[in-house]
Amino acid sequence: MRTAKIRVATALVTFGLAAGAAAGPFTEVGDAGETIATALAVGSGVTSISGSVGDLSLDFYELFYASDVLFQVSNITPFSFGITELTLFNESGTQLATCADCFFKFGGLGSVVISTAITSGTYYLSMADTVAGVPFGDYSFGITETSSVSPVPLPGTLALCGLGLAGLGWKRRKQA
């Protein structure tokens, strides 16, 4: 009986740690790719992306989500230029959200420039330099993923807990 309790506790701790793990910041190495087909895979759990984009070029990043999330991009730096476009695409290449000139209009700490609910699957985020002759250079932005958790009905949960406790009491009484 004691071994079973230890196993359950170990499983709960392991699951809790794994569920809360995040990949953290991601920095572009080399070229992130200029199309969906050549996008640089960053996975999920990324808290920020940093990179560099040249004159009239694109950086594409591939993101994967195993569950539904509220996807937000914020804290874009530098925010003194108005020459960029940040766009989110789904797996089939359909544009879901975009922010044109987002450094100029919305830039700064705490500014959310893209906020959209997405379902599980693969997505692509592109950073583009849109003005000829003005190379953008280095950039960074934050990514927030908030899980979509369905609310659990309280009366049903309490009823199940009560039945479980009653079952345990009945089993213990039967063994005595």
N, C-alpha and C positions, 0 to 999 in steps of 0.2 A: 504494500500500500504506500509506504514511504517512497519507494523507488518511482512509482507512478506519479506522485506529487512533484518529485524533483524533475521528472521528464516534462511534465506539463509546464512547470515554472520555467525550465530551460527553453522550451519551445516558445513560450510567450515573450521572454526576453529577446530571443534571437529574432523572432518576427518583428518585434517592436523596433529593434535596432536596424534591421534591414529595411523596414518600411520608412524609416525616417532618414535614411541615407540620401545624400545629394551629391551629384558629381562636382559641384562647385564651379569656379570660373573656368572659362575656356579661351585659349589664345590661338588665333590662326597661325598655322605653321605652313610656310610656303604660300600657295595660292588656294583659296577656298573653292575655286571653280566658278565658271561664269554661266553655267546652265544647271538646270535641275539634274541632268544626267551626270554632271561632274561635281555635284555639291559635296562639301566636306561634312562627313557624318560626325555629329556631336552627341547624339543620343538624347537622353532626357535627364532631368535633374540639374541642368546647367543653370547657374545663377547669373552669369554674365558672359558676354562674348566681346573679345577685343581683336582688332585686325587692322588692315591697311588696304585702301582701295585707290587705284590710280585714276588718271584722267579718263572719263567716259567708260569706266569698267564696272564690273559687278563682282560681288562675293556672295555665293550661295552656301547656306548651311542646312543640313538635313537634321531634323529633330524627330524623335519617336516617342509616342505616348501610349502606354498600355491601358490607360483609363481616361475618362473624360476629365478635362481640366479647364479652368479659366486661365487663358494665356495672356500675359501682359508684358509689354516692352516699355522700359522707362529709363530714366537717368542717362540719356544719350549725351555723349561728349565727343568732340567739342560742340558747343551749341551756338557758336558765333557765325556759322555759315548757313546759307540757305540753298545748298547745291546738291542735296541728297534725297534719296527716296528709299524708304524701308518698306518691304512688302512681305506678307505672309501668304503662302500658297498651300493648297492641299496636295495630296499625292498625284492627282490627275493634272495638276498644273493650273487649277482654277484659283484666281486671286480671291482671297478671303478678306484681307484688310491691308490698307496701305497708308503711309504717311509721307506725303510729298513735302519737301522743304521742312521736315520735322525739326531739324536743328534750329532753324530760324524762328519758327512759329511756337514750338512747344518746349524747346530745350531747357535744360536745367535740372538740378537735382529734384527728384520727386515727380517729375513730369511724366505722365503715362501717355505714350503716343499711339500704342496699339493695345486694345483690350477686347478680346473675343473669346467666346466659349467654343472649345473644340472637342471632338469625340476622339476615341482611341484611334491611332494610326500614325502614318508618316506625314510630316509637314516640312515645308521649305521656307526659309527666311532669307531674303536677299537685301543686301545693302548696295545701292547704286550711286555712282557719281553722275549727275545729270547735266553738268555744264561743261562744255568744251573749253579747254585751255585753263581750267582751274582744277588742278588735281587735288582731291580731297585729303588724301593721306590717312593718318591714323584715326581710329574711332573706337568707341566702346559703348556698350549699352547693357542694362540689366534686364534679366528675364525672371518673371515671377509665374509660378505654376501653382494654382490653388485647386486642390482636388474637389471634384463635385461629389459630395457625400449626400446620399439620400437619407432623409430623416427616418428614424425608427419610431413606429407608433408606440407611445409609452404604455397604454393599457395592455397591448399585446405582449410587450416585453415583460411587464410585471406579471402577467398571467403565466407566461412560460417559466419565469424564475420561481414563482410560487409552486407550480407543478413539479419542477425539478427538486425543490426543497422538500416537498411533501413526499416525493418518490424516495429521496435519500432517507428521510425519517422512517418511512415504511420499511425500507430495506434493512435499516439498522435495527428496528424493532423486531423484525422477523428473525434476524441473526441472533438476537439476545435470548 
